[in-house]
């Protein structure tokens, strides 16, 4: 090797040694707190000449010389020692645990040996690269005994991965002797030449430069054959394990002196001399290197102290933040997918869309395709990307972490949540901490999947746990648990988009549920559920029931029972368990003042306790609370015992009755005969509500034993049999041949032999609920009290949607060839207008505008307290109201929400009438918000041959969020005053008939002067009521009826030119929508206007005006 290269290697060794000396000085002076010396281990630098930029390194903490050679600076080591903000971890990691993504040096942690599986994972990701990169994985001799290290070596051999396992062999694991106790040093003194048939090469780390050729040969073989190699570097540790250690306690003085006599720096100095390098040249390199190290520590001392961070995760992208809209599929689509089918399809979509997605797990390749069939067919469609792993959960997750560091998007499939503890180290120490401990330098967006939960016969303590509390406790890890297919798909897509480490627990009991609510539509690629956003299954005012996974249905059952006596329950499906939706829970609890949380996980440190604590800590009102959980024990295989321990409908309802102070009794089973067993009708899948009885195989008096066929049935998706669960005599047959029998009803009754106990049955007794006498007092008030006050009210910038068809004047002029485009513009000011396209509805536009308005304000539907819709043109029906139809659309996206909703019709003045209603509502409710909708479908009501109306009217919908005083800071403007009035007219001048085909009737010449006078007067009246001078108006936004009317109002009010806002040219007359559309554009164009006047005139005649002041 060239002299210059040898000198460079020597300089890195000197820098490492001098760095140790400096760090010891920093510790002794109190500036730093920890040191793990590399003295004696500098020889690992011999790897560096054989590295290329595409190689990866997962180093040992004594690999300082190699890390310096790779490009980590002296300053970075000192920034780390001093825990400065400039360090790679922003002061979070100990000095020895380096990281440098820019040169592919992966992040080290305290639990030694964790790096091995990750190194193998990186090798899996890069093994097919054309430039033959490899992964350097370095551990100590003590660490080589770690199970995960041995797993990694086995995996490297199993999958033929290009990994160089480099072992620092100093004979000590801190104080424990390792000679004769490792795979490369046997108890009988043998030193094997291979391990798992992987070649083992020993090098002398005390004279490292002499071993360069040997190391080069190993690396060449590794690159050529893309298979693992092992190097054992034999060294002496020349210092204490760390500054917290005193090796004199377990090493003799003679041993310590002997170690100092084989100093790799001294031997390398002599090697250089023998290679023809002069002492002067060597001394110069040494002195310059020492000076550089000393200069680096001086610079590092001037580094800045880091700011503390309270988050451990990368920020979520906007589209999956909790305030973003969700799409849970099309519930009108008759084609339905179960959770199992939907998850399989979404994985198929993710694999097809992104070549970096890989799935790793046990038994997931075809023909098994996962023990539950979730991945069935995927390995056939995506060979090499859906991979059967070794039977080791730590290997699955560790490899996945490594693959993610190399740019892959791994999905780690764990068969049961009960097996997650086997991978806990990789999840807790590596996956979850990666972003935080590297200050964002590395990210590991692994999604871990595991089936979970009980409520099925045959499951024992290691196939039935959920364990969500254990994993939700880990910072840096998102945790999900769906209760239905739509949420499963939406949250899988969200987890991929989030780019964050995620644990997805899916209840196996729910995989095949087939009801509309439990399934989803086939458009899985479009479905998305934001992270940390709960779903309101149903709205209510009396009690809040919170569950997730299997317990959501229990909460819904209890809510249904409570509704029988007029008690309404907010049922909340938490969905994302970490981060969970505190805002939705708090808002619900502050309204209902009663809370029950239900989960399968055990009681102590369960997530329910955290939720209750959060409500107790942050709620403005006292809330009565209960938890329904599994006790602090394990789930037994005996099904009767299992059901007795787990949360149940009866337990939830009993707790609700206690909290609400209701009377509750239970209707006992009619069958009180202890020796008579009732076999119920069961479906072929959980979705079956009825089955057809095809054949009855038994008669009364027949002897049966367990497994005997009782009947043949035909279910919704398959045919099957119902078998006898016990031995006995058929006493009664409760169904008829060819009968559609209801699932859960009695099939047959069997007389049991004396002394035989019944088989466990999952039964629920019928509740008998009643209210107790209620004493009225202030303490019993529920919800937000209405207090007489005159609170301030603000509005957001309106959002709108016009019909998707843009119709120019020229198209309409085909019916009026005697006129030109210039004629129309002169008469109306209109150049184009928006009409609804075929298949498009005003409800579509309003729902879209509402979602935009909520998103702009970072609000959820549940943050809205009232919906008002101004409309004079409902498309089809007078009832349901447009407001209710819009709200129904929003509930599909945001989940159920309980709030009043109504329409009002004041024609073109509708927006101002609605503002008045909203203001009246909010002045006594400073913590409330109103969604003000305007929705007009007018194009369908135009007669194409009517010159008076054909050019004027158009279609649009708008949404304005109007807020009470406590949310004024979120608003664009304060609503200072509203005036509304009317001057009755019988409709002969302007009317919109109920019959859409009848067409709008308007007498423009008669209408013009009335409109001008009335709107101008309305502004005057509004200003008078507000004690406000008209001349202080900076901007007027009138109803965009006709440009000639606007100009006339401006003249009548004697307003300066430019004060009157007009956009009628683009949108035409959209009745109640014109003012909010104009206001949307006016606020965007000029934020400096202070006082804004609104005015309108409409059929009826109605009129109104309002004053706004920009905030």
N, C-alpha and C positions, 0 to 999 in steps of 0.2 A: 504494500500500500504506500502511496506517496507520503513523503515526509510531512507535507503540509496537512494532510488528512490525519496523520497520527498525532501531530501537535494539536490539532483542533480537538480530537478526542480527549487528549490529556487535559486541555484547557477546561472542558466540561467537567471532568473529574475534579479538577482543582476548584472550579466554581462551586460545585456541590459541597466539597469539604469546607471551603471558606464560608459558604452560606450557613452550614451547620454551626460554625464558630460564631458567626454574627447572630444567628438566632438564639444561641445559648446566652450571648451577652444581652440580648433583648429580654430574655426570660429572667436573667439574674438582675436586670435593672428594673424589672416590673413593667416594662413596656409591652411585653408579650407574655403569654401564659403557658405555651406548650411547645415542645420540641420532640420530634422523633428523628433522631440522627440517622443519616445514611452512611456514616463512617464505616468503611469496610465493604459497602455494597455498591460502590461507584462503578464496578465493572459492567453493569448492565448497559452502559453506554456503547458497548461493542455491537449492539443491535443496530444502532443508528446508521452506519454506512450502508446498510442493506435495505433501508426503508425507502419507499417512494411516497409521493403526496397522497395517493389514494389508499394507503394502508391506514389501519385503525389501531389505537393503543388503549388498552385498559390496564393501567399501570399498578404496580405495588407502591406503597407509600414511601419506600426507600429507593425508588427509581428516579431520584432527583437528577442525576447526571443525564439520564436518557431523556427526561422531560425537557431539560435545558437544551439538549441537542435537537430535540424536536421543534423547539421554537418558543417555549415558555420562557419569559424573561426573568432575570434576577429580581427586578422590581416586583413582578407578580408574586413571587415567593414571599417577599417581605411585606407587600400589601396584605397578603393572606395571614402572615404571622402576626401582623398588627391589627387584623380584622378591619381593614379600611374599606371605604365605599368603592375604591378603585379595584379591589380584588375581584377575582372571577365570580365570587359568590356574594359580593357586596357585604362582606363581613359575616356571613352565615356559617361557613364551613371552617373546620380546623385547618391549620396550616398545611398538614400533610395531604389533605384530600383535595387534590388539584383537579382542574378541568380546563380544557381549551378547545372548544368546538372548531375554531378556525384551523387547527392542525390535527383534528380527529383524535384528540386526547379526551377520552370519556371521563365522566365524573366519578370520583371515588367516594365511598362512604365508610363509616366506622365498622360495620359488620363485615369482617374480612371474608373473602371468598364470594361475596355477592356478584363480583364482576365476571365470574367465569361463565355463567349461563348467558349473561348479556353479550359477552364476547362471542359465544357460539351463535347467538341470535343475529348479531351483526354479520357474522360469517355466512349465515344462511341467506342474508339479504344481498351480499356482494359476491357470492361465490362464482356467479356466471359472468362477472365483469371481464371485459376483453383484456385489460391490463394486469390480470391476475393479482389483485390485491390480497392481503391476508390480515388477520387480526392478531395483535400481540396481546397476550393475557398473562399478567405477571402476578404471582402469589408467593407467599412464604412457605417454608417447609411445614410449619404448623398448620397453615391454612390448607395445605394440600390434603389434609385429613377431613376437611369439611365435606359433608354429604353433597352439597350443591356443586362443589368443585368436581367431585367424582362423577356426578350426573352430567356436568358439562363435558368432561373428557369423554364419557361414554357417548353422549350425543354427537360430539365432533367425529367420533369414529363411526357411529351409526349412520350419520348423514354425510360422511366424507366432507368435512368442513375445513377450510384453510385457516386453522388456528394454531399459533405457536404458543404453547403453554410453557412459560418461563418461570422456573421455581428458584427463588433465593433460598439456598440451603445453608443456613448458618448453625444448624444443630439445635436451635432453641426456639420454642414457642413461648416467648417472654422468659420464663424460668424452666419450662418443661422440656426435657430432653426429647429429641425426635429421632435420634439414631436408632435404627432397627424398628421403627414404628410407622413407616410410610410405605407407599407402594414402590418406591425406588430404593428403599433401605429396609431390608427384611429382618425379622428377628434373628434369623440364623446367620446374619452377616452378608447374605447374598445381595447383589445389586443388579436387579433385572435389566436387560437391555431393551425391554419394551413393556408397555402396559396397554391392555386391550389391543395388542398387536400394533400399537403406535410406537415408533422408534424413540428411544431415550438416548440423548446425547449429554454427556457430562463435560462441563468446561471448568477451568480453574479461574474463579473470580478474583483470586488474589494476584494474578498476573494476566489481566484481561486482554491486553494488546497481543499477547502471544496466541490467543484463541480466535483471532479474527477469521482465519481461513476455515476453521471448523464451523464457526457460526455461519459464515457465508454459504458453506455447503448445505447446511440444514435449511436455510432460507430458500436456496435455489430449488432443493427438492420439494419444499412446501409449495412454492409457486408452480413448479412444473406439474406436480401430481394433484394439486388442490386437495391435499389431505393433511390431517393434523400431525404436528411434531411436538416433542417434549425436550426442553433443554433444562438440565439441572446445573445451576451455577453454584459451585461450592465456594463458600466464603467464610470468614470469621467476622462476627459482629464485634466491632472495636469500641463500642460505647454502650451505655445503658439502653434498655429498650426505649425509654423516653425519659424526660426530665422528672417524671413521677416514679422512676424505678431506680433501684440501687443494685447493680448486678453483683456486688461484693457479697450479697446475702446468699447467693446460690452458685457463684463461680469463685474458684480459688485464685489467689494472686498470681500463681504460676500460669493458670489458664488465661487469665487476662493479659499477662505479659506476653504469652505466646501469640495471642491474637494480634497484639500490636506489632509483632515482628513480621507479620505477613501483610503489611500495608500495601494495598493495590496501587497507591500513588507512588510509593517508593519503588515498587517493582516496575511500574510503568516508566518512571524516570530512567531506571537502569535499562529497560528495554529500548527506550529511545536512544540512549547512548550507544547501545550495541547496534542499533539500526543506522548509526552514522550521524545522528543529530548531536550537535555540540551542546555542551552544558550551558553555554551562554544563550543559545537559542531557547533552550528549555526554560532557563531561569527567566528570560525576558517574557515568555508566554505566561509563566506562573505569576510573575509580578504584575503584569498588565491585567491578568484575570482577577487577581486579588483586589487590585485598585478599582476595577470595574464593579466588583461586588460591593466594595465599601461605598463607592459612589452611589450605587443603586439603593442601598439602605438609607442613605441620607435623603434621597428623593422620596422614598416611601414614607419616611417619617413625616413628611409634609402632606401626606394624603389626607383626605377628608373623612370624617366619621360618618358612617351610613345612617340614613333615616330608617326607623323601624317600619316594617310592613306588617299589616294585620291580615293579609291574604296570602294564600299559598297556591292560588291557581291563576292561570292566564285568564285575562278578561274574555268574557263570552262575546262572540260576534253579535251584532245588533239583531240579526234575524232569529236568533234563538234565545234572546234575553226574555225575561218573564213578561215584559210588557208588550212583546210583539204578538201579532195575531197568530192563531193556530189554524190548521186545517186537519180535521180528523176523518176525512173521507166523505163520500157522498152517500148519505143514509137513505136516499131515494133510489139508489142503484140496487136492483134486485139480485145481482150477482154478489155473493158475500164470501168472505174469507175468514176462517177461524184464526185465532191467534197463531196456531201452529203454521197454517198455510200462509198467513200474512208475513210472519217472520221469515219463513223460507223464501218468500218472494222478494222481500226487501233486501235480504242478503244477496239474492241473485242480482238484483238491480245494482247494489253497491259494488259487487264484483265486476259487473259489466261496465259500470261507469268509470271505475278507477282501477287501473292495472296494479296499483300499489296495495290494494286490499288483499289480505291473506287471512285465512281462518285456520287455526291450529288447535287441535284437541284430540281427545280419545274417541275412537270409533266414529269419526265424523265422515270418513270417506264412504262411498258406495261399496257393497250393497247395504251396509247398516245405515249410514247416513244419520248418525247420532242415535242415542238410545231412545229418544222420543221422536225421531224422524225430522228434526228441524232442518238438517242440512242435506236431506235426501235429494239426490240428483245433482248437487252442486259440484262435487268433485269430478263427475263425468263431464259437466259443461265447462269447468275451469280446472283442468288437470294441473297439478303442481301448485295450486293456490288454496286448495282445501285439503289439509294435510293431517294424516293420523300421526299423533305424537307418541312419544314414550308414555308409559303409564306413570306419570309423575306430574302433579299439578305445579310444583315449583319449576319444573322444566318448561311447562307450557307457558307460564307467565314470564319467567326469566328470559326465554327465547323471544317472546313477544316484545318485551321491553327493548331488547337489543335490536330487533328488526325495526322497531319504531324509531330508534336513534339513527338508523341508516335510511330513513325516509319511507319505510313501509307503513301501512295502516293495519296493524294486526288486530284480529279478533281472537281472544283466548277463550276457548270453550271449555268450561268445567262442568262435568256431568251433573253434580249436585252441589248445592251451596254448602252442604256438610263437609265437602272435601276442600273448601277454600282455606281452612287453616293450614293445609299442607303447603299452600302458596303464600301464606301470610307475610313471610319475610320479604319476598319480592314485591308484594303489594305495598306493605307498610313502609319498608325502608327504601325502596327503589322507585317504584312506579309513582306513588303519590308525592314523593319529595323532589322528583327530578326538576321540575320547573322552579320550585322555590330555592333549592339548594344551589342552583347554578344561575340564579338571578335571570332566568329566562334563556340562558345560553343553550340549554338542551330542553326539548319537550318530548314527552312520551305519550302520544294519544292512543294508548291501548284501551280497547273495550273488552272487559272481562264479562263473559256470559255464564250464568249458572242457573239451573232449575232449582226451585226452592218450594218449601211449604208442605203442609200436611193435608188433613181432611180426606185421606184416601186409605182404604184398608190395605194392610200388608206393609205399611211403611213403619220402620222403627226409628230409633234415635239418630241414625246416621244417613237417613234418606228423607228427612222431613223438616229440617230446620230452615229458618230464613236468615237469621244472624245479621239482619240489617243494622241493628244497633252497634254491633262490633265494628262494622266497616264505615258507617256514617260518622263514627268518632274520629276517623282518620282525616286530617287536613289534606287538601289537595286531591281528593277523590270524590267524584260525583257518583251518587247512588240512585238507581231507578228501580221501580217495581210497578209494572202495569197491572190493571185489572181487566183489560179487554184488548182486543186486537188493534183497534184504532190507536189507542195510546201506546201500545207496544211498538207499532210501526213508526208513529210520530216521534217517539222518544229515541228509537234506534237511529233514525235520520238525524235527530238533533244531536245525539252523542257523536256521530260522525262529523257533523258540522262544527261542533264545539271545539274540537281539537284538544280535548282535555281527557285525562285518565278517568275512566268510567267503569262502574260495576253495574251490570244489568241483571237483576234478579227477576226471573219470570216464574210465576206459580204454575207448576205442572198440572194442577187440578183444572186450570182454566184454559188449557191449550186447545181443547176441542169443543168448547162451548159454542153453540150455534145460533143464539138469538140475535136479533138485529142489533141490540145494544152491545153485545159481546163481540160482534164481528165487524169487518170493515169492507170497504169497496176495493176493487182491484188496483186503483190508481195509487199504489203505495209510494211511488217515487215522488208524488206531490205532497204527501202527508207530512206534517211537521207539528210537534208539540214543543213549545219553548221550554228551556231548562228552568226548573224552579217555579213552575206555574202549576198550581193545583187546578183540578177540574171540579166545578160545582155540579154534582150529579143532579141535584134538585134544590130549589130554593125554599127557605122557610124562615120563620121569625122567632120560634119558641126555643129551639135547642140546636146546637151544632154537633153533628156526628162526623168524626174524622176517621178514615180508614185508608188502607192501601192493600193492594193484592187481594188475597182471598177474603179479607174482612170488609171490603166495600159492599159486597152483596148483603152481608149481615146488617150493616148500617142502613142499607136501602130497605131491607125487610122491616127493620124496626121503625123506620120512618113511615112506611106504609101502614103499619099497625097503629102508630100514633095518629095518623091522619084520620082514622076512623072516629076519633072523638074531637076532631078539629084542631089538633096540635100539629103545627107545621115544623118540619126539621130541615135545616141546611145540611145536606149530605155532601161532604167534601172528600174527593179522592185525591190524596196527596200526590201520587204519581212519582214526582221527584222527591226522594227522601233526603237528599243533600245536594244542593241547597234546597231547603223546603220553603214553601210559600207562607212565610210568616204574615205577610200583609193580608192575604185572603182569610187566614184563620182568625187573625185579630179583628178584622172588620166584621166577620160573622159573629164572633163571640161578643163583641161590644154591642151588637144588635140583639142577640138572643140571650146573653148573660148566662148561658148554660153550655157546657162542653163535655163530650165524652170522646175519648180517643181509643181506638180498638186496633190491636196488632197481635200477630202470632208470636213475635219474639218475646223473650221472657221479661219479667217485670223490672228487675233491678237494672238500671242504666239503659232501659229500653228507650226508643225514640219518643214514645208517648210521654215519658217523664219530662223530656226536654221541651216538648210542645206545651205541656201544662205549665212548666216553669216560665216559658216565654210569655204565655198569656198572663200569668200572675204578675210578671215583671213589668209588662208594657201596657196592659189594658187600662184604659181610663176608668173602667167600671169594675166592680167586683163580679167575678164569674164563678159559678159553682161548677166543679170539675170532677171527673172520674176517669179512671183507666180500666180498660178490659184487656187483659193480656194473658199469655201463658204464665203460670207460676214459675218460680225459679227452680225448675226441674226440667227433665228431658221428655221428649215425645215417645210414649211407649208404642210397641207394635200392636198390643191389644186394642182393637178399634173402639170398644166401649170406653176404655180408660182414656184413649186419645181424645175422644169427643168430650169427655168430662173435663179434661184439662184445658182444651182450647177455647178461645172465644166462640160464643154462639149467639144466635138470635135471641134466645131466652135471656142470656146474661146481659146483652146490650139493652134489650127492652126493660129488664128489671132495673138496671142502672138509670135508664132514662126516667122511669117512673119515680124512682127515689129522688132524682135531681129536680124533677118537675112537680113532685108532691102529688102524684096521681095514685088512684086506687088500681091495683093490678092483681088479678087472680088468674089461674090457669085451668083450662078445661081438661080434666083428666081423660086418659085413654079409656074408651068404652070397654076395651078388653082387659078386664082385671083378673082373668084366669091365669095364674102363673104357669100352667102347663099348656096353654094354647098360644101357639106362635103364628103371627100373621106375616105372610110373605107379600110384599108390596110389588106392584107393577114397576118395572124399571125399564128405562130406554136403552137403546144401543149406544147412545152418546149423551153427554150432559145437556144437549140442546133439545132432546125429544120431550115434548109435552104429552103426546099420546102415542100409542102403538096399536097396531092391528093384530088381534089374536087369530092366528091362522090355524093352529092345531092345539087341542088340549089333550095331553098325554095321560092324564090321571083321572080317576073317578073317586068319588067319596068312598072311604073305606080302604083305599089302596095304601099299602106300606111303602114308604119312601125313605131313602137314605141320602146323605149329602152327595151332590153331584147328579142325582137323577133329574131328567128333563121333565119339567112341569108343563110348559107350553112353548110353542114356536111363535115368534112375533115378527112383524115387519115394521121397521122403524123408518124414519125420514131418509136415512142414508144407507141403511143396510138391514139385512135380516139377521135374526139371532134366536137364542133360546134363553129361557129363564129357568135356572136350576134350583133344586131344593138345597137350602143351606143347613138342613138338619135332618135327623132321623125321627120318624114318627108316622102317624096315620092321618091321611087326608080327612079332615072333618067338614070342610066347606070349600066350595069353589065359587068365587065371588065374581067371575066374569063369564061372558057368553062367547061362543064361537063366532068369529067374524065381528066381534065387538071392537070399537075403537076405545081402548081402555086408557084412562087417564093415569099418567105416571105419578106414582106416590100413593095411589089408591090400593086397597086390598086386592090381591090376586087369589090366594088360597089361604086357609087356616089349617095348621097342622097340630094335631094333638101329640105332645111330647111324652116320652116314657117318664115314669116317676123318677125324680132325682136328677133329671137332665136340665141344665140351665139354658136359658134362651141365648140365641146368637145375638151379638150386639147389633142394634139397629140405630140408624141416624134419624131420629124422630124429633119433631118439634110439636109441642103442645099448643093448643089454640089459646091466645091471650084474651082475657076479659078485662078491658080497660075502662076506667071511669075517672071523672074529675072530682076532686074534693072541693068543698066550699072555699071560695077565694075571698079573702078580706082585702078590700081596696086600700092601698096606702101608697105614699110616694115611693117607698122602698120597692114596690112591685112593678114600677113603671119599666117597660121594656122599650128599647130603641132610643132614638134621639129626642129629648123633650122639646116641644115647641114653645118657645119663649117669645113673648111680644117684644119685638125690637125692630130697628130700621137699619139692618146690616147692609153693607156695601155689596155690590154684585159686579162680577167681571165676565168678559167673554173672550174666548180664544179666536184666533183667525179662522173663519169658516173654511171648510173643505167641501169640494163639490165634484160631481161627475155629470157631464152632459151625455146625451145619447150619442152612440158611436157613429151614426150617419151624419156627415156634414153636408147640408143641402145648400147649394148656392142659389141666388135669385134666378139665374138662368134656367134652372130646372123647373121652377114653378112658373116662370114666364111662358113656358110652352102652352099653358092654358090661357094666356092673355097676350096674344101676339101683337096687340095694339100698343103695348107698353114696352119700355126699355129698362135695362138695369139701372140707369141713371134716374129714371122716373121713380123707381122703388126706393132707392137710397135717398132721394130728395123728400119723399113722402114719409119715410119711416126711419131712415138712418141705418137700416139693416142691410148687411151684405151677405150674411150666411146665418145659419142656425143649426142646432144639433137636434136630430130626431132619433127616436129609438129604432134600433135595427130589428129585423125579424128575430123573434126568440128572445129579445132583450126586454126586460121589464123595469119599471121605475123602482121596484123593490131591489132589483140587482144594483142599480145605481146608488140608492140610498144606503144599502148595506156596505158597499165599497167605500162610500164617503165616510160612513161611520167608523169603519176600521181605520181609515186614514186619520180621522180626527183623533181617535183614541191613541193611535201610534204616535202622532205628533206630540201629544200631551203625556206620553208614557203612562197611559191609563189602561185599566182593565174594564170590561163591561161592569164588573161588580163594584167599580168606583162610582157608577152612575146611580142616582137615586130616583130619577123621573125621566120619562121619555115623552116629549110633546112633538107631534107632527102637524105642521100646517100644510093642508092640501085642499084643493078644490076639484081634483081630478083623479080620484082613485080609479085604477084601471078596470077592475072587474067587479068587485063587490063592495058594498057599503060596510059589511062586517065579515070577517075581522077587520079592524081598523088598520090603516097603513102602518101606524106606529107599532102595533102588535106584530104585523108581518115582518117589519124590519127587525124588531127585537127577536123574533123567532130565528131569523137568519143569523143574527149575532150570537144567539145562544149556541147555535151549531159550532161556532168558532171558539167562543170564549167559555162555554159551559153555562149551566143554568144560573139565572139571576132573578131575584125577586124584586120587582119594582113596578109602580104604576105606569101605564102607558095609555095615551089617548090622542085622538086627532081633534083638530079644530079647523073650521073652514071660514076664513075671512078673505077668501080669494087672494088678490094681489097684495093685500095688507096682512096676509097671514103671518109673515115673519115677525112683524111688529106686535101683533096680537099675542103671538107665542112668546116673544120677549117679555111682554107684560106678565103673562102667566108664570114664566120662569122667575122673573124678578119677585113676584109676590110669594112664590114658594121659597125662594132662597133667602129673602130678608129675615125670615124667622129660622133659617137653618144654615148657619154660617159654615157648617162642615159638609154641605151637600153640593151635588153637581146635577145639572140638567142637560140631557142631550136634546138639542132643538133640531128637529129634522124638518126640512121642506122637501116636498116630492110632488112633481107635476108632470103628468103625461098628457100633453095638449095636442100633439101632432095628429093623433088618431081622432080627435074631435073637430078637426078642420074639414070643411067642405072644399075640395080642391077648386071648385068653380066660384067660390065666394071671394071676391077681390078684397073685401074689408078685412078678412082674417087669414087668408091663405099665406101671406108673407110674414105675419107677425109672430105666430106662436111656435114654441119649441118645447123640448123635454129636458128636464134636469132634476137633480136632487142635491141637497146640501145638508151639511151637519155642522152645527156650532155647539161647542161645549160652553155652557154658562155655569159659572161657579160662585159659591158663597164666599163670604168675606175672608175666611181663613185660607182660601186658595187664590186670593187676588194676585199673589206674586207669580202665579203661573199664567196669568191672563195677558192678552195684548192690550185690552182697553177696559176701562170701568164704565159700566152702564149707569149713567147719572139720572136719566129721566126717560120715561116712556109715556106717550100720550096716545090714546086710541079713541076713536069716535065713529059715528055713522050718520048718514043722511039717507033714510030709507027710500028705496025705489023698487018697483015691482018686477024688475027684470026685463022690461021692454026695451031698455037701452043696451044692457049687457047681461047675458046669461049663459050659463053652461049647463045644458040639460043633463038629467040623469042618464038618458039614452045616449050612448056614445055616438051612435050613428046620426043623431039629430043635428049635431054640429053646433059650434059656438055661434051665438048671435051677437052682433055688435053694431051699433050706430055711431060710427066714429066722429062724425061732425058734431053730434049732440054731446058726445062724451068728452071731447077735447077741452072745452072751457071749464066744465065741471071739474075735471081732473086737475087742471092747472090751478084753479082757485082753491080747491080742497087741499091739495098737497102743500101749497104755500101757506095756507091757513094753519094746517097741522103743525108745521115747523114753528110758526109764531106762537101757537098755543103751548107747544112743548117748551119753548124757550121761556115763556111767561111763567109756567109752572116751576121751572127750574131757576127762576130769577136770573136769567142769562140773556145777554144781548145778542141778537141775530148777527150783528156785525163781527162778533167774536168767532163765528164759524169759520174754520180753516178749510173744511172740505165738506161738501154735501153729496150724499150718496142716495139718490132717489130710486124708486121703482123704475126699472128700465122698460117703460111702456112704449115709448115712441120718441125719437130724437127731437121732434118738434115740441112735444110736451116738455121735455127736459129743458130745452132752450127757453121756453116761455116761463117756466118756474124760475129759472136763473134771473130772468129779466124782472119778473114780478117781485122777487125778493131783493132785487138790486144788489146781487152778489157780484163781486169782481169776476172777470172772465177767468176760466180755469178752475174755479171753485167747484163747479158742478161736474161730478164724475160720470163718465159714460163709457160703457163697453157694449152697448146694444148692437153695434155693427157685427160683433163676433158671435153673439149668443141669441139674439132676438129676445122676445118677451117670454120668459119662463114663469110668469105669475109670481108666486110667493118666493121663488128661488132667485129672482133678479138681484135683490139687495144683498144677500149673503155672497153671491158670486161676485158682484161688484166690490163688496167689502174685502173679499179674498184678494182681489187684484189691487185694490187701492192700498191695502196695508203692505203689500209686497213692493209697490212702486215707491211709496213715500212714507217713511217712518217718522218724519219730522212734523207732520200735521198734528196739532194738539187737540182740537175740538172738531168732532165729526157729527154732522146731522144726518139722520136717515128719515125718509118720508115715503109714504105709499098711499095708493088709492086703488080700490078694487070694487068688484061687483057687490051690489047690496044696497046702497053704496057703503063701503067701509073705508076708513082712513086711519092713518097713524103716523107718528113721528117718534124719534128717539134721539137722545144726545149721548155721545160717547166721548170720553177723554182718554187719550192714549197714555199708557203707563210706561 
